[in-house]
Amino acid sequence: MLAVVFVVSGFIWAERPAYAAATTASARSSERIGEDVVFLASESARALAPQSSRCAEPENLIPKAFGKDDPLPGTQKVMACLYLDQFAASSKPLTFTSSDPQNPCSVKWKNGVPLWADPAQRKIMAAHGTAKKVLKSRKQMFAEGYKVRTAEQRRSYLAGIEQIRDQMAPSCCGEDRACLGAMKQLRIAQCSAEGDRDPNKPDSCTYANGYFDLSAEEKATFRDSLVGNPLKAILPGGIVLSPYLDRNGNAVALEATIRHELGHACTSIRRQATILKGGLNAFRSSESLDAQINGACDLGDTNKVAYADILSASSGASAARVFDCVRVLSEKSSDSKSTAFFEESCEASKLEEGMAEAIALSETEPLVPKGFPDRICYGLPSTRHMASADVFACLIRNNPKFRARLSAELSCEGSAR
Amino acid sequence: MNFKIVSLLALTLCLCSRAFAAGQKSDFDIKVATRAGGDEELASIRRLNGTCSVRSGLETWKKADAKACERALALSGAASKAATVPMMPHAPQMEVAFKLGTESWKKLAPLALVKSCDRNDVCTESGGTPTKAVKELVDFISETALKK
């Protein structure tokens, strides 16, 4: 059973809020630390599998051969290549209905159908990605085998993530110098909280494994920009990462999560870069960011334009088509006849999440096995997230380079397609 | 015969007065949820058809004292004026959503003050604590849901 036990934090205010106590009381003793807010079921499975849970585990969530054998045995590989060929041969845009080409992920799914095709499973998945759980103390974490990086490990770890950031910058920014500069300034930091001072207090660093955020000062500046004090420079923000290592010495923040968060940073920075340039697109980007920070769910025309600009600079027409596909996908999430349907979807959030995931996937190397099949095929949808497999479909349909890379890595015949 | 007419009148009066009483106190709904990639309800209070109820998480609604709804409504007045923080897709934040007839508002509040340090030991703070009004409202709803 998956041990995704979401219970609210107990550290929120100095005096413990009542709701924290309530949910803590209902928690089991087996919660793990902050689940990745980008919930990649297959990658989390290793840590989660041996533990008990109050949540029902989707039955075919964890591939049997996960992490041990070849992630894609011979027959499955042949079929995946065949489906990839169908994507290459198709000239129609994806409609996210049964008339689309078969997703290569279907070789991994039970009966070729994703788990989220079942409404009952969608109900379980609806709130995943929510960083809501009991906050453990540093002492509890240590008792469970977790460790905190030493100062030297921290420096080396953060330097490694900075390299990933720098590698992703050109594909995010193209040749936009302001954007490239801001990506370089994007802070890569490790959470440092109560646990450092008092190992007995709930540690806010257990809240999430990694997320993109603006500093308090940046948030204030951004708010000002919406009430007549225009932005003078891009606010880069930062990625806040967990200081914890699991009992095997692995970072609890998965690389997939970090890349996804870098994708969010990219969409924020790109829109701000557009704002600084002025003109109509600046207005649209500003509107789009404003809507996002207000948590709006309406997709709106401004979003459509603002996001189109994000991918267009780097990879030309194919990127624009990827965006268009992700946009259609976010709209289809509210269409009960679509394979992308998810109850109570927040379309604007889905667009943002889909873009972050598209950026993350297109920058994942090697795609096999880092992305495909496990991460991509088992990246679950929620009210605010698209299924990674759907974003993947957008990429293999609309980005020939991405498709060719996957084909080559799978050793498909005619891999240049 | 007269008895039947009187009974019918009494029943009509009774139903009318109950409907009037319910109408006097408008239905509303206040939800507290985390907002970090997915919505997960923490606690809620509502008045539906004149009955006040609360729930913790997604548990079954439980009847609450009418005064609890009055208090929640009073606290929501101040909370409605509080500033909302910018929504970051996965940052630790919570959302208070209020709905009364056609009136509705949502407030995003940080869940925690998080300090983070880069490899050069330069530290930054993000998140923070909710405003007093939002905190009072959230605490009240949570405590009421807990008591039940």
Interface residues (C-beta under 8 A of the other chain):
Chain A: F6 V8 S9 F11 I12 W13 P17 A18 Y19 A20 A21 A22 T23 S26 V37 V38 F39 A126 A127 H128 G129 T130 A131 K132 R154 R155 L158 A159 E162 R187 I188 A189 Q190 C191 S192 A193 S204 C205 Y207 A208 G210 Y211 F212 D213 L214 S215 A216 K219 F222 R223 G238 V240 L241 E261 H264 Q292 I293 N294 G295 S349 E352 E353 A356 S382 T383 R384 H385
Chain B: V32 T34 R35 A36 G37 G38 D39 E40 L42 A43 S56 G57 A83 T84 V85 P86 M87 M88 P89 H90 A91 P92 E95 K106 L108 L111 A112 L113 V114 K115 S116 C117 D118 R119 V122 C123 T124 E125 S126 G127 G128 T129 P130 K135 V138 D139 I141 S142 E143 A145 L146
